[in-house]
Every structure is written in C-alpha cells, then in structure tokens.
Amino acid sequence: MKAIQIDQYGGEDLLKQVDVPQPKAGKNQVLVRVVATTFNPIDAKKTSGNMRQIMPVQFPFIPGQDFSGVVDSVGEGVKDFKAGDEVYGFSPNGGAYAEYLAIDADKVALKPKKLNHIDAASLGLVAQTAFEMVNRANVQKGQTVLIQGAGGSVGSVAVQEAHRRGAVVIATAAGPSLDRLRKCGADRVIDYETERFEDYARNVDAVLDAVGGDVQQRSFSVLKPGGVLVAISQPPSEEEAKKHQVKASMFSTEANGENLRKIAELADAGEIKPYVGKTYPLADVANAWRDARSNKVDGKLVLLVAAEAGARSQRATAS
C-alpha cells in the first residue's frame, strides 16, 4: 500500500511517499481503508525533533492521527463493527497517512451519517479535544467562558459545545473567523488584532486556552476566584494560578470511542459543525504542512487518501 513516511527528524521536506506492506487487523482491531486524514500540529512537532525528550519517534514513522474511512476487515473479538462500515477516529500513534490503518476498535466510531469523509476526518482529534476542554472546565449553563484561539479548529468546536451547554461564550479570533464564530454561538467575539480581551472579559468562570504564551499569562487576570483555566498548547503557571486563586491544568487528548459516538450524534443533529479550510491529495502532504506552518489557511487541513474523497472535494468546490 502507499503511505507517507519520514525516516529521521526534520521538516516536511523529508516526508516521502513509499510502498509498505498492508497491515492486518489484530485482536480487537479493525482494518480501515482510509479515505481522508488531516494535518495535526503534533505530528510536525514530534517529527521536527524538538520534542524528542518527551515524545521520541521510532523511525521509519507514518504520521497521521485523524481519519475517516471504511472498515475492510475486523480482528478477533470485534463485535461492534463489520466490513463495509463507514467509520472515523483518532490514532494517537499515527499511521493514518496511508491507504490502510489497523487500529483498536475502541478508538473508532461509526461516521456521522450526515458528514462526508472529509468533514468527519476533520473532527476526530479536534472535537474530542474541545469536548475534553469543556468537560475539564466543568462548564455549566449560565457561566461565562472565554475561549482563546477560538478561530482555530479546536476553538471553533469548543465555542459550539460551550454554547450548547448554555454558557455565555466570549471568543478571541481575527479576520474571517469573526463572523463564523458568531454563527457558531459566540455571544461576544473579540478581534485580537485590534482589541484587548481584558477590556471585555472580566470575572469569567473559565478560560479555554488554545494559544499559550503571553495570551495565557494575561488570561489569569480575567478569571474570578475559584475559576478554571484549561490549556492544550502550554502548561499553565502554578504560581499564577495560586496568585489568582484559580485552578489551571493542561492535558493531552486520548482516543475514546464513546466520545466519538457522542460527537457523531451531535454532528448528525447539526449541533456540531466541522470547519475544513483546504484539502490536498495525500502526495501533496509537504505543501499542506508548509501552509499550516505559515498560517496561510483558515480551518482544518484535510488530506485526501482515496479517490472518492477527491471526487467529493471537487463536487463541493463546484457547488
């Protein structure tokens, strides 16, 4: 089968298309024929070598975590899936930049019926991360939540989920994301290029931070005592949390079939909507990574693995 592989630490120029043996479904696994996968920043960070001390990579390595596709076969012990099922999921160990992926069945769920493979692939990691952020902050109806980096893929879903739970949502973003976030349910959208969030957000119950750096540091000042800051890009300061009498934490997303099933239900109900910025053929993966690094594209970057994904993408563009 064809796959994208990298053989040593470095940038996107080292990504190459290779032929590798097709995997088989092991015990409690499904073999998925991948239709679409995505770019996730963690793959670029891991393969750059900058995180080798905490997340070493065993080479040769096939990147790719999010995916959507069709079950080709099932291994011993799998009862919830059968060949032909359309599924989506999240592979924490990579491997989705390939025509086939063998993965534990508990990291997969039936694809949302109302989404195509491109849109479904864009939600595997993004939606689970957003849901976990909202859950860890214990967002409740009537609370006020500030979402930093709301224009990104995770932030966009976090806005929708916090709004669905009845929270008052303040979102920071810029450019074309501003109007989109209002439609997603944000009660107040702050353009970080021209406005300071401190001028509009005060005594909030929770901050969901997908940015880090100075933005995270400044976010402590807008939390009420007893509030919560949940981060995904940088560990928050324990000293600042203590100073402001709040709780602060960072987490890494874990694959969870139950969460994927819930997300599929909400997507089919129209309550969670994906945001795909651009699609690329799998062989064009290096350009996708370059675009992501330069922030040229607003929205999730999706890689088309199978022919039907490309056909859907062309029809969507034409319409």
Phi, psi and omega in degrees: 000158177273142179208160173260129187227151172230137190254353180199167179296139179161194184266192185294341179294343180271353177291134181216151177273131183225166171257124181229159179299141177288131180288168176238152178287121176274190179299132180062025179240161170240147173260119184252130169277110188286129176260319180213149175221186186218171168269131170234135183306330183298326179297316180294321180294316181295314185283345177290335184096353182289342181245018188298335181289329182250336180223070181295149180251134175266117182265153356292148187234133174256112180289184175107121181243305177290148174199159168218142183186204185233133178295124178270318179200164180235150179269178179301136176091354181272121182243341187271350182227157177218162178304134180100344178294136173273124186227165172217165183180195186218120181255100186297337181265010180081196177101355185276352175278059184202163181289334179222148181221126172265125187214150178301137184296335181281001176254015186229153173216161175299137181297143173307131185296328185270000179249143172281176184295328180296310180293320181296318179300327183289348185259344189310304179271317185304306185293321178296321178295315180298317179297319180293323176300312181296320179295316182294329177279352180052050183294129182239161177302133179090346178284163176251128184237130174258123180249110180273130184078035185292340180286343179285175184297314179293313181300323180298318179289324178299321176300313182296318182288319178296320177296318180299328180276359175092015179277156169276120189252123172252127187236136174256136181194190178205166173058223185292348181288338189299307180293322180299319181291327175298319179291335179281349177118003178292131179280330178217125179249125183252124176277105186292347179282338183233351185228154173258129184296334179298338180283346185235336183250117179219141177054045179279156181281329184208147171240126174255111190250115176249017186246305183085194176060218182297326180299316179295316181301316181290336184293334180301326186289343182261358179277143173282155175306133183089359179287180186226136171243126178240125185241154176235349186248342182202135179298128179286156182287123175294325180296315179294322179298316179294318181301320183264004177059047179230170175258142181216139181205163175230151180216163172247138184289136175249141180294137185209112182299325180296317177297320179297322178294319179295318179298319179298318179299315181292323177295318179292333178276357180080012183269342174233123182240133179285166177222095180268126181272318184199150176244152181222147167297150181304323182295343181263025186300324182298320178293324177298315179296322178296316179298321179295318181294327182267001180057037181282338187242132176266118182116174183287139177264123185244137179256130183267117184263315184254159186300322183294333177292318178296321179295318178296320181296318180294320180294321180294321179294318181294326182279000000 
